[in-house]
Amino acid sequence: MMLAGCSFASATGDAPSQAGEFTFVAPGGQTRIFYDPPATRGAVRGLSGESLLEPGATVGLQDFPGQVVVLNIWGAWCGPCREEMPGLQQIHEQMQPEGVTLLGIDVRDSADAARDFMADRAITYPSIFDNPGRSLLALSGFPRSTVPSTIVLDRQHRVAAVFLTAVRVSELLPVVQRVAAEPADAAPGSSAPADAQNGSGS
């Protein structure tokens, strides 16, 4: 069974796609979306913000060129986030040798509480500290009130999968492994999902 998210806002799908750029479009109620083949994916540009673990420094996608990046939107106040983060740390450690990194986006949170939360749970992957969620504007059309959410970006930082709910290792790891094994030179294209699967969770 999947863990429920702290809150859920159904995506309306009203935003039009832009060639080459990611715009989130999903039928209402869908919580797991897969964008295949790679040529159908839209890229995420300019996602960055203040580092949670290194105050005053900036961290973002620009720090991970050519890597698969697993974005996780979380908050120390969010019960399902606390449940899923040890699994995300496991994936981060297991997949780093394959050129994969986790990048958290900490929203609606206190920096001190979030840092204590990460230290207590031995979470070592970087996070953007973004109380108002401004960095998520790089994910055009994305329902920012849905916490936790996880977004898998391929090596060109195009969106390969979106989970609008907490996710377990047994579901996320095979997706990350598949994306990491893809050819790195697949041609970019539009962001329309070619293959979407429905899931439960609200």
PyMOL commands that place a pseudoatom at each C-alpha (Angstrom):
pseudoatom trace, name=CA, resn=MET, resi=1, chain=A, elem=C, hetatm=0, pos=[0.000, 0.000, 0.000]
pseudoatom trace, name=CA, resn=MET, resi=2, chain=A, elem=C, hetatm=0, pos=[1.204, 3.509, -0.769]
pseudoatom trace, name=CA, resn=LEU, resi=3, chain=A, elem=C, hetatm=0, pos=[1.411, 6.141, 1.920]
pseudoatom trace, name=CA, resn=ALA, resi=4, chain=A, elem=C, hetatm=0, pos=[-0.984, 9.042, 1.538]
pseudoatom trace, name=CA, resn=GLY, resi=5, chain=A, elem=C, hetatm=0, pos=[0.398, 12.519, 0.913]
pseudoatom trace, name=CA, resn=CYS, resi=6, chain=A, elem=C, hetatm=0, pos=[0.023, 15.330, 3.423]
pseudoatom trace, name=CA, resn=SER, resi=7, chain=A, elem=C, hetatm=0, pos=[-2.197, 17.191, 0.992]
pseudoatom trace, name=CA, resn=PHE, resi=8, chain=A, elem=C, hetatm=0, pos=[-3.333, 16.723, -2.570]
pseudoatom trace, name=CA, resn=ALA, resi=9, chain=A, elem=C, hetatm=0, pos=[-4.502, 19.103, -5.236]
pseudoatom trace, name=CA, resn=SER, resi=10, chain=A, elem=C, hetatm=0, pos=[-5.669, 17.432, -8.419]
pseudoatom trace, name=CA, resn=ALA, resi=11, chain=A, elem=C, hetatm=0, pos=[-3.830, 18.682, -11.484]
pseudoatom trace, name=CA, resn=THR, resi=12, chain=A, elem=C, hetatm=0, pos=[-6.132, 20.377, -13.959]
pseudoatom trace, name=CA, resn=GLY, resi=13, chain=A, elem=C, hetatm=0, pos=[-3.967, 19.949, -17.042]
pseudoatom trace, name=CA, resn=ASP, resi=14, chain=A, elem=C, hetatm=0, pos=[-4.877, 23.440, -18.206]
pseudoatom trace, name=CA, resn=ALA, resi=15, chain=A, elem=C, hetatm=0, pos=[-1.306, 24.580, -18.942]
pseudoatom trace, name=CA, resn=PRO, resi=16, chain=A, elem=C, hetatm=0, pos=[-0.229, 24.083, -22.563]
pseudoatom trace, name=CA, resn=SER, resi=17, chain=A, elem=C, hetatm=0, pos=[2.983, 22.236, -23.396]
pseudoatom trace, name=CA, resn=GLN, resi=18, chain=A, elem=C, hetatm=0, pos=[6.020, 24.194, -24.573]
pseudoatom trace, name=CA, resn=ALA, resi=19, chain=A, elem=C, hetatm=0, pos=[8.380, 22.513, -27.012]
pseudoatom trace, name=CA, resn=GLY, resi=20, chain=A, elem=C, hetatm=0, pos=[11.405, 21.178, -25.183]
pseudoatom trace, name=CA, resn=GLU, resi=21, chain=A, elem=C, hetatm=0, pos=[10.331, 22.531, -21.785]
pseudoatom trace, name=CA, resn=PHE, resi=22, chain=A, elem=C, hetatm=0, pos=[8.476, 20.578, -19.131]
pseudoatom trace, name=CA, resn=THR, resi=23, chain=A, elem=C, hetatm=0, pos=[4.900, 21.597, -18.379]
pseudoatom trace, name=CA, resn=PHE, resi=24, chain=A, elem=C, hetatm=0, pos=[2.965, 19.385, -15.990]
pseudoatom trace, name=CA, resn=VAL, resi=25, chain=A, elem=C, hetatm=0, pos=[-0.233, 18.040, -17.526]
pseudoatom trace, name=CA, resn=ALA, resi=26, chain=A, elem=C, hetatm=0, pos=[-2.151, 15.187, -15.900]
pseudoatom trace, name=CA, resn=PRO, resi=27, chain=A, elem=C, hetatm=0, pos=[-5.747, 13.993, -15.651]
pseudoatom trace, name=CA, resn=GLY, resi=28, chain=A, elem=C, hetatm=0, pos=[-7.341, 14.755, -12.277]
pseudoatom trace, name=CA, resn=GLY, resi=29, chain=A, elem=C, hetatm=0, pos=[-6.729, 12.104, -9.630]
pseudoatom trace, name=CA, resn=GLN, resi=30, chain=A, elem=C, hetatm=0, pos=[-3.737, 10.477, -11.318]
pseudoatom trace, name=CA, resn=THR, resi=31, chain=A, elem=C, hetatm=0, pos=[-0.804, 10.078, -8.927]
pseudoatom trace, name=CA, resn=ARG, resi=32, chain=A, elem=C, hetatm=0, pos=[1.821, 8.185, -10.962]
pseudoatom trace, name=CA, resn=ILE, resi=33, chain=A, elem=C, hetatm=0, pos=[2.798, 9.394, -14.417]
pseudoatom trace, name=CA, resn=PHE, resi=34, chain=A, elem=C, hetatm=0, pos=[5.511, 7.995, -16.697]
pseudoatom trace, name=CA, resn=TYR, resi=35, chain=A, elem=C, hetatm=0, pos=[6.886, 9.848, -19.719]
pseudoatom trace, name=CA, resn=ASP, resi=36, chain=A, elem=C, hetatm=0, pos=[8.073, 7.392, -22.372]
pseudoatom trace, name=CA, resn=PRO, resi=37, chain=A, elem=C, hetatm=0, pos=[9.806, 7.129, -24.775]
pseudoatom trace, name=CA, resn=PRO, resi=38, chain=A, elem=C, hetatm=0, pos=[12.537, 9.610, -23.750]
pseudoatom trace, name=CA, resn=ALA, resi=39, chain=A, elem=C, hetatm=0, pos=[11.956, 11.767, -26.859]
pseudoatom trace, name=CA, resn=THR, resi=40, chain=A, elem=C, hetatm=0, pos=[8.528, 12.729, -25.457]
pseudoatom trace, name=CA, resn=ARG, resi=41, chain=A, elem=C, hetatm=0, pos=[9.970, 14.272, -22.283]
pseudoatom trace, name=CA, resn=GLY, resi=42, chain=A, elem=C, hetatm=0, pos=[10.200, 17.953, -21.414]
pseudoatom trace, name=CA, resn=ALA, resi=43, chain=A, elem=C, hetatm=0, pos=[13.277, 19.405, -19.716]
pseudoatom trace, name=CA, resn=VAL, resi=44, chain=A, elem=C, hetatm=0, pos=[13.419, 21.259, -16.398]
pseudoatom trace, name=CA, resn=ARG, resi=45, chain=A, elem=C, hetatm=0, pos=[15.552, 24.414, -16.487]
pseudoatom trace, name=CA, resn=GLY, resi=46, chain=A, elem=C, hetatm=0, pos=[16.783, 26.760, -13.783]
pseudoatom trace, name=CA, resn=LEU, resi=47, chain=A, elem=C, hetatm=0, pos=[15.718, 24.804, -10.705]
pseudoatom trace, name=CA, resn=SER, resi=48, chain=A, elem=C, hetatm=0, pos=[17.943, 25.932, -7.827]
pseudoatom trace, name=CA, resn=GLY, resi=49, chain=A, elem=C, hetatm=0, pos=[17.841, 27.584, -4.428]
pseudoatom trace, name=CA, resn=GLU, resi=50, chain=A, elem=C, hetatm=0, pos=[19.582, 28.041, -1.098]
pseudoatom trace, name=CA, resn=SER, resi=51, chain=A, elem=C, hetatm=0, pos=[21.265, 24.904, 0.219]
pseudoatom trace, name=CA, resn=LEU, resi=52, chain=A, elem=C, hetatm=0, pos=[19.674, 23.598, 3.427]
pseudoatom trace, name=CA, resn=LEU, resi=53, chain=A, elem=C, hetatm=0, pos=[22.890, 21.950, 4.635]
pseudoatom trace, name=CA, resn=GLU, resi=54, chain=A, elem=C, hetatm=0, pos=[25.207, 24.783, 3.494]
pseudoatom trace, name=CA, resn=PRO, resi=55, chain=A, elem=C, hetatm=0, pos=[23.472, 28.092, 4.330]
pseudoatom trace, name=CA, resn=GLY, resi=56, chain=A, elem=C, hetatm=0, pos=[24.507, 30.871, 1.979]
pseudoatom trace, name=CA, resn=ALA, resi=57, chain=A, elem=C, hetatm=0, pos=[25.378, 28.456, -0.821]
pseudoatom trace, name=CA, resn=THR, resi=58, chain=A, elem=C, hetatm=0, pos=[23.196, 27.613, -3.803]
pseudoatom trace, name=CA, resn=VAL, resi=59, chain=A, elem=C, hetatm=0, pos=[22.343, 24.103, -4.967]
pseudoatom trace, name=CA, resn=GLY, resi=60, chain=A, elem=C, hetatm=0, pos=[20.362, 23.036, -8.014]
pseudoatom trace, name=CA, resn=LEU, resi=61, chain=A, elem=C, hetatm=0, pos=[20.267, 20.986, -11.169]
pseudoatom trace, name=CA, resn=GLN, resi=62, chain=A, elem=C, hetatm=0, pos=[23.280, 22.866, -12.521]
pseudoatom trace, name=CA, resn=ASP, resi=63, chain=A, elem=C, hetatm=0, pos=[25.400, 21.011, -9.946]
pseudoatom trace, name=CA, resn=PHE, resi=64, chain=A, elem=C, hetatm=0, pos=[24.550, 17.590, -11.430]
pseudoatom trace, name=CA, resn=PRO, resi=65, chain=A, elem=C, hetatm=0, pos=[25.250, 17.719, -15.188]
pseudoatom trace, name=CA, resn=GLY, resi=66, chain=A, elem=C, hetatm=0, pos=[24.755, 14.398, -16.935]
pseudoatom trace, name=CA, resn=GLN, resi=67, chain=A, elem=C, hetatm=0, pos=[23.282, 12.789, -13.820]
pseudoatom trace, name=CA, resn=VAL, resi=68, chain=A, elem=C, hetatm=0, pos=[19.879, 11.281, -13.172]
pseudoatom trace, name=CA, resn=VAL, resi=69, chain=A, elem=C, hetatm=0, pos=[18.332, 13.508, -10.496]
pseudoatom trace, name=CA, resn=VAL, resi=70, chain=A, elem=C, hetatm=0, pos=[15.518, 12.356, -8.223]
pseudoatom trace, name=CA, resn=LEU, resi=71, chain=A, elem=C, hetatm=0, pos=[13.720, 15.439, -6.906]
pseudoatom trace, name=CA, resn=ASN, resi=72, chain=A, elem=C, hetatm=0, pos=[11.790, 14.991, -3.673]
pseudoatom trace, name=CA, resn=ILE, resi=73, chain=A, elem=C, hetatm=0, pos=[9.497, 17.703, -2.323]
pseudoatom trace, name=CA, resn=TRP, resi=74, chain=A, elem=C, hetatm=0, pos=[9.283, 17.357, 1.461]
pseudoatom trace, name=CA, resn=GLY, resi=75, chain=A, elem=C, hetatm=0, pos=[8.917, 19.019, 4.843]
pseudoatom trace, name=CA, resn=ALA, resi=76, chain=A, elem=C, hetatm=0, pos=[9.932, 18.009, 8.360]
pseudoatom trace, name=CA, resn=TRP, resi=77, chain=A, elem=C, hetatm=0, pos=[6.298, 18.612, 9.371]
pseudoatom trace, name=CA, resn=CYS, resi=78, chain=A, elem=C, hetatm=0, pos=[5.038, 15.958, 6.934]
pseudoatom trace, name=CA, resn=GLY, resi=79, chain=A, elem=C, hetatm=0, pos=[4.439, 12.459, 8.311]
pseudoatom trace, name=CA, resn=PRO, resi=80, chain=A, elem=C, hetatm=0, pos=[4.657, 10.603, 4.978]
pseudoatom trace, name=CA, resn=CYS, resi=81, chain=A, elem=C, hetatm=0, pos=[7.912, 12.475, 4.233]
pseudoatom trace, name=CA, resn=ARG, resi=82, chain=A, elem=C, hetatm=0, pos=[9.415, 11.121, 7.433]
pseudoatom trace, name=CA, resn=GLU, resi=83, chain=A, elem=C, hetatm=0, pos=[8.340, 7.629, 6.416]
pseudoatom trace, name=CA, resn=GLU, resi=84, chain=A, elem=C, hetatm=0, pos=[9.805, 7.706, 2.918]
pseudoatom trace, name=CA, resn=MET, resi=85, chain=A, elem=C, hetatm=0, pos=[13.108, 9.564, 3.436]
pseudoatom trace, name=CA, resn=PRO, resi=86, chain=A, elem=C, hetatm=0, pos=[15.170, 6.617, 4.754]
pseudoatom trace, name=CA, resn=GLY, resi=87, chain=A, elem=C, hetatm=0, pos=[14.264, 4.800, 1.535]
pseudoatom trace, name=CA, resn=LEU, resi=88, chain=A, elem=C, hetatm=0, pos=[15.297, 7.801, -0.541]
pseudoatom trace, name=CA, resn=GLN, resi=89, chain=A, elem=C, hetatm=0, pos=[18.634, 7.863, 1.298]
pseudoatom trace, name=CA, resn=GLN, resi=90, chain=A, elem=C, hetatm=0, pos=[19.034, 4.166, 0.479]
pseudoatom trace, name=CA, resn=ILE, resi=91, chain=A, elem=C, hetatm=0, pos=[18.445, 4.842, -3.226]
pseudoatom trace, name=CA, resn=HIS, resi=92, chain=A, elem=C, hetatm=0, pos=[20.860, 7.791, -3.118]
pseudoatom trace, name=CA, resn=GLU, resi=93, chain=A, elem=C, hetatm=0, pos=[23.638, 5.638, -1.645]
pseudoatom trace, name=CA, resn=GLN, resi=94, chain=A, elem=C, hetatm=0, pos=[22.949, 2.621, -3.860]
pseudoatom trace, name=CA, resn=MET, resi=95, chain=A, elem=C, hetatm=0, pos=[22.688, 4.530, -7.136]
pseudoatom trace, name=CA, resn=GLN, resi=96, chain=A, elem=C, hetatm=0, pos=[25.400, 7.194, -6.715]
pseudoatom trace, name=CA, resn=PRO, resi=97, chain=A, elem=C, hetatm=0, pos=[27.991, 4.993, -8.479]
pseudoatom trace, name=CA, resn=GLU, resi=98, chain=A, elem=C, hetatm=0, pos=[25.597, 4.886, -11.465]
pseudoatom trace, name=CA, resn=GLY, resi=99, chain=A, elem=C, hetatm=0, pos=[25.476, 8.684, -11.726]
pseudoatom trace, name=CA, resn=VAL, resi=100, chain=A, elem=C, hetatm=0, pos=[22.269, 9.233, -9.743]
pseudoatom trace, name=CA, resn=THR, resi=101, chain=A, elem=C, hetatm=0, pos=[21.646, 11.798, -7.017]
pseudoatom trace, name=CA, resn=LEU, resi=102, chain=A, elem=C, hetatm=0, pos=[18.738, 12.733, -4.779]
pseudoatom trace, name=CA, resn=LEU, resi=103, chain=A, elem=C, hetatm=0, pos=[17.900, 16.409, -4.460]
pseudoatom trace, name=CA, resn=GLY, resi=104, chain=A, elem=C, hetatm=0, pos=[15.338, 17.439, -1.878]
pseudoatom trace, name=CA, resn=ILE, resi=105, chain=A, elem=C, hetatm=0, pos=[13.207, 20.579, -1.962]
pseudoatom trace, name=CA, resn=ASP, resi=106, chain=A, elem=C, hetatm=0, pos=[12.218, 21.509, 1.608]
pseudoatom trace, name=CA, resn=VAL, resi=107, chain=A, elem=C, hetatm=0, pos=[9.023, 23.584, 1.655]
pseudoatom trace, name=CA, resn=ARG, resi=108, chain=A, elem=C, hetatm=0, pos=[6.881, 25.330, 4.289]
pseudoatom trace, name=CA, resn=ASP, resi=109, chain=A, elem=C, hetatm=0, pos=[9.494, 24.554, 6.920]
pseudoatom trace, name=CA, resn=SER, resi=110, chain=A, elem=C, hetatm=0, pos=[11.908, 26.007, 9.477]
pseudoatom trace, name=CA, resn=ALA, resi=111, chain=A, elem=C, hetatm=0, pos=[15.528, 25.643, 8.402]
pseudoatom trace, name=CA, resn=ASP, resi=112, chain=A, elem=C, hetatm=0, pos=[16.646, 24.599, 11.906]
pseudoatom trace, name=CA, resn=ALA, resi=113, chain=A, elem=C, hetatm=0, pos=[13.879, 21.997, 12.204]
pseudoatom trace, name=CA, resn=ALA, resi=114, chain=A, elem=C, hetatm=0, pos=[14.670, 20.635, 8.750]
pseudoatom trace, name=CA, resn=ARG, resi=115, chain=A, elem=C, hetatm=0, pos=[18.411, 20.388, 9.449]
pseudoatom trace, name=CA, resn=ASP, resi=116, chain=A, elem=C, hetatm=0, pos=[17.755, 18.636, 12.772]
pseudoatom trace, name=CA, resn=PHE, resi=117, chain=A, elem=C, hetatm=0, pos=[15.375, 16.276, 10.992]
pseudoatom trace, name=CA, resn=MET, resi=118, chain=A, elem=C, hetatm=0, pos=[18.027, 15.337, 8.424]
pseudoatom trace, name=CA, resn=ALA, resi=119, chain=A, elem=C, hetatm=0, pos=[20.760, 14.919, 11.048]
pseudoatom trace, name=CA, resn=ASP, resi=120, chain=A, elem=C, hetatm=0, pos=[18.571, 12.718, 13.261]
pseudoatom trace, name=CA, resn=ARG, resi=121, chain=A, elem=C, hetatm=0, pos=[17.849, 10.404, 10.322]
pseudoatom trace, name=CA, resn=ALA, resi=122, chain=A, elem=C, hetatm=0, pos=[21.347, 10.480, 8.796]
pseudoatom trace, name=CA, resn=ILE, resi=123, chain=A, elem=C, hetatm=0, pos=[20.047, 11.968, 5.539]
pseudoatom trace, name=CA, resn=THR, resi=124, chain=A, elem=C, hetatm=0, pos=[23.083, 13.129, 3.567]
pseudoatom trace, name=CA, resn=TYR, resi=125, chain=A, elem=C, hetatm=0, pos=[21.759, 14.047, 0.120]
pseudoatom trace, name=CA, resn=PRO, resi=126, chain=A, elem=C, hetatm=0, pos=[21.420, 17.792, -0.598]
pseudoatom trace, name=CA, resn=SER, resi=127, chain=A, elem=C, hetatm=0, pos=[18.220, 19.770, -0.251]
pseudoatom trace, name=CA, resn=ILE, resi=128, chain=A, elem=C, hetatm=0, pos=[17.098, 23.188, -1.391]
pseudoatom trace, name=CA, resn=PHE, resi=129, chain=A, elem=C, hetatm=0, pos=[15.634, 25.192, 1.506]
pseudoatom trace, name=CA, resn=ASP, resi=130, chain=A, elem=C, hetatm=0, pos=[12.602, 26.837, -0.056]
pseudoatom trace, name=CA, resn=ASN, resi=131, chain=A, elem=C, hetatm=0, pos=[9.952, 27.766, 2.497]
pseudoatom trace, name=CA, resn=PRO, resi=132, chain=A, elem=C, hetatm=0, pos=[7.632, 29.489, -0.048]
pseudoatom trace, name=CA, resn=GLY, resi=133, chain=A, elem=C, hetatm=0, pos=[8.262, 26.901, -2.807]
pseudoatom trace, name=CA, resn=ARG, resi=134, chain=A, elem=C, hetatm=0, pos=[9.579, 29.437, -5.339]
pseudoatom trace, name=CA, resn=SER, resi=135, chain=A, elem=C, hetatm=0, pos=[12.018, 26.961, -6.893]
pseudoatom trace, name=CA, resn=LEU, resi=136, chain=A, elem=C, hetatm=0, pos=[9.044, 24.862, -7.985]
pseudoatom trace, name=CA, resn=LEU, resi=137, chain=A, elem=C, hetatm=0, pos=[8.148, 27.541, -10.538]
pseudoatom trace, name=CA, resn=ALA, resi=138, chain=A, elem=C, hetatm=0, pos=[10.692, 25.734, -12.741]
pseudoatom trace, name=CA, resn=LEU, resi=139, chain=A, elem=C, hetatm=0, pos=[8.159, 22.860, -12.814]
pseudoatom trace, name=CA, resn=SER, resi=140, chain=A, elem=C, hetatm=0, pos=[5.526, 24.696, -14.818]
pseudoatom trace, name=CA, resn=GLY, resi=141, chain=A, elem=C, hetatm=0, pos=[1.988, 23.680, -13.897]
pseudoatom trace, name=CA, resn=PHE, resi=142, chain=A, elem=C, hetatm=0, pos=[3.093, 21.414, -11.038]
pseudoatom trace, name=CA, resn=PRO, resi=143, chain=A, elem=C, hetatm=0, pos=[0.674, 21.208, -8.055]
pseudoatom trace, name=CA, resn=ARG, resi=144, chain=A, elem=C, hetatm=0, pos=[2.927, 22.718, -5.392]
pseudoatom trace, name=CA, resn=SER, resi=145, chain=A, elem=C, hetatm=0, pos=[0.608, 21.805, -2.510]
pseudoatom trace, name=CA, resn=THR, resi=146, chain=A, elem=C, hetatm=0, pos=[1.239, 18.095, -3.038]
pseudoatom trace, name=CA, resn=VAL, resi=147, chain=A, elem=C, hetatm=0, pos=[3.787, 17.059, -0.392]
pseudoatom trace, name=CA, resn=PRO, resi=148, chain=A, elem=C, hetatm=0, pos=[5.538, 14.687, -0.618]
pseudoatom trace, name=CA, resn=SER, resi=149, chain=A, elem=C, hetatm=0, pos=[6.097, 14.375, -4.355]
pseudoatom trace, name=CA, resn=THR, resi=150, chain=A, elem=C, hetatm=0, pos=[8.963, 12.731, -6.231]
pseudoatom trace, name=CA, resn=ILE, resi=151, chain=A, elem=C, hetatm=0, pos=[10.098, 13.550, -9.779]
pseudoatom trace, name=CA, resn=VAL, resi=152, chain=A, elem=C, hetatm=0, pos=[12.674, 11.467, -11.659]
pseudoatom trace, name=CA, resn=LEU, resi=153, chain=A, elem=C, hetatm=0, pos=[14.769, 13.416, -14.169]
pseudoatom trace, name=CA, resn=ASP, resi=154, chain=A, elem=C, hetatm=0, pos=[16.876, 11.660, -16.797]
pseudoatom trace, name=CA, resn=ARG, resi=155, chain=A, elem=C, hetatm=0, pos=[20.489, 12.578, -17.617]
pseudoatom trace, name=CA, resn=GLN, resi=156, chain=A, elem=C, hetatm=0, pos=[19.333, 15.529, -19.728]
pseudoatom trace, name=CA, resn=HIS, resi=157, chain=A, elem=C, hetatm=0, pos=[17.151, 16.641, -16.795]
pseudoatom trace, name=CA, resn=ARG, resi=158, chain=A, elem=C, hetatm=0, pos=[13.957, 15.791, -18.630]
pseudoatom trace, name=CA, resn=VAL, resi=159, chain=A, elem=C, hetatm=0, pos=[11.032, 14.498, -16.574]
pseudoatom trace, name=CA, resn=ALA, resi=160, chain=A, elem=C, hetatm=0, pos=[10.785, 10.702, -16.830]
pseudoatom trace, name=CA, resn=ALA, resi=161, chain=A, elem=C, hetatm=0, pos=[8.355, 10.003, -13.977]
pseudoatom trace, name=CA, resn=VAL, resi=162, chain=A, elem=C, hetatm=0, pos=[6.223, 11.826, -11.422]
pseudoatom trace, name=CA, resn=PHE, resi=163, chain=A, elem=C, hetatm=0, pos=[4.859, 10.415, -8.163]
pseudoatom trace, name=CA, resn=LEU, resi=164, chain=A, elem=C, hetatm=0, pos=[2.262, 12.688, -6.556]
pseudoatom trace, name=CA, resn=THR, resi=165, chain=A, elem=C, hetatm=0, pos=[2.324, 10.712, -3.310]
pseudoatom trace, name=CA, resn=ALA, resi=166, chain=A, elem=C, hetatm=0, pos=[4.825, 9.106, -0.959]
pseudoatom trace, name=CA, resn=VAL, resi=167, chain=A, elem=C, hetatm=0, pos=[6.692, 6.292, -2.662]
pseudoatom trace, name=CA, resn=ARG, resi=168, chain=A, elem=C, hetatm=0, pos=[8.421, 3.147, -1.437]
pseudoatom trace, name=CA, resn=VAL, resi=169, chain=A, elem=C, hetatm=0, pos=[11.834, 1.884, -2.492]
pseudoatom trace, name=CA, resn=SER, resi=170, chain=A, elem=C, hetatm=0, pos=[10.283, -1.150, -4.178]
pseudoatom trace, name=CA, resn=GLU, resi=171, chain=A, elem=C, hetatm=0, pos=[8.370, 1.133, -6.561]
pseudoatom trace, name=CA, resn=LEU, resi=172, chain=A, elem=C, hetatm=0, pos=[10.859, 3.964, -7.075]
pseudoatom trace, name=CA, resn=LEU, resi=173, chain=A, elem=C, hetatm=0, pos=[14.143, 2.049, -7.382]
pseudoatom trace, name=CA, resn=PRO, resi=174, chain=A, elem=C, hetatm=0, pos=[13.214, 0.102, -10.564]
pseudoatom trace, name=CA, resn=VAL, resi=175, chain=A, elem=C, hetatm=0, pos=[12.178, 3.367, -12.241]
pseudoatom trace, name=CA, resn=VAL, resi=176, chain=A, elem=C, hetatm=0, pos=[15.457, 5.054, -11.283]
pseudoatom trace, name=CA, resn=GLN, resi=177, chain=A, elem=C, hetatm=0, pos=[17.474, 2.044, -12.474]
pseudoatom trace, name=CA, resn=ARG, resi=178, chain=A, elem=C, hetatm=0, pos=[15.643, 2.010, -15.805]
pseudoatom trace, name=CA, resn=VAL, resi=179, chain=A, elem=C, hetatm=0, pos=[16.184, 5.728, -16.387]
pseudoatom trace, name=CA, resn=ALA, resi=180, chain=A, elem=C, hetatm=0, pos=[19.853, 5.478, -15.365]
pseudoatom trace, name=CA, resn=ALA, resi=181, chain=A, elem=C, hetatm=0, pos=[20.354, 2.702, -17.930]
pseudoatom trace, name=CA, resn=GLU, resi=182, chain=A, elem=C, hetatm=0, pos=[18.946, 4.753, -20.832]
pseudoatom trace, name=CA, resn=PRO, resi=183, chain=A, elem=C, hetatm=0, pos=[21.262, 6.100, -23.532]
pseudoatom trace, name=CA, resn=ALA, resi=184, chain=A, elem=C, hetatm=0, pos=[22.360, 9.591, -22.509]
pseudoatom trace, name=CA, resn=ASP, resi=185, chain=A, elem=C, hetatm=0, pos=[21.999, 11.025, -26.029]
pseudoatom trace, name=CA, resn=ALA, resi=186, chain=A, elem=C, hetatm=0, pos=[18.289, 10.396, -26.638]
pseudoatom trace, name=CA, resn=ALA, resi=187, chain=A, elem=C, hetatm=0, pos=[16.778, 13.328, -28.515]
pseudoatom trace, name=CA, resn=PRO, resi=188, chain=A, elem=C, hetatm=0, pos=[14.657, 15.793, -26.516]
pseudoatom trace, name=CA, resn=GLY, resi=189, chain=A, elem=C, hetatm=0, pos=[11.068, 16.464, -27.458]
pseudoatom trace, name=CA, resn=SER, resi=190, chain=A, elem=C, hetatm=0, pos=[7.726, 17.592, -26.083]
pseudoatom trace, name=CA, resn=SER, resi=191, chain=A, elem=C, hetatm=0, pos=[6.485, 16.908, -22.554]
pseudoatom trace, name=CA, resn=ALA, resi=192, chain=A, elem=C, hetatm=0, pos=[3.308, 14.944, -23.370]
pseudoatom trace, name=CA, resn=PRO, resi=193, chain=A, elem=C, hetatm=0, pos=[3.146, 11.646, -21.406]
pseudoatom trace, name=CA, resn=ALA, resi=194, chain=A, elem=C, hetatm=0, pos=[3.098, 8.657, -23.735]
pseudoatom trace, name=CA, resn=ASP, resi=195, chain=A, elem=C, hetatm=0, pos=[2.467, 6.149, -20.984]
pseudoatom trace, name=CA, resn=ALA, resi=196, chain=A, elem=C, hetatm=0, pos=[0.617, 6.971, -17.789]
pseudoatom trace, name=CA, resn=GLN, resi=197, chain=A, elem=C, hetatm=0, pos=[-0.493, 4.639, -15.060]
pseudoatom trace, name=CA, resn=ASN, resi=198, chain=A, elem=C, hetatm=0, pos=[-3.136, 5.364, -12.465]
pseudoatom trace, name=CA, resn=GLY, resi=199, chain=A, elem=C, hetatm=0, pos=[-2.479, 4.795, -8.779]
pseudoatom trace, name=CA, resn=SER, resi=200, chain=A, elem=C, hetatm=0, pos=[-4.250, 5.298, -5.482]
pseudoatom trace, name=CA, resn=GLY, resi=201, chain=A, elem=C, hetatm=0, pos=[-3.531, 7.975, -2.934]
pseudoatom trace, name=CA, resn=SER, resi=202, chain=A, elem=C, hetatm=0, pos=[-4.981, 11.316, -2.090]
for i in range(1, 202): cmd.bond("trace and resi %d" % i, "trace and resi %d" % (i + 1))
show_as sticks, trace
zoom trace
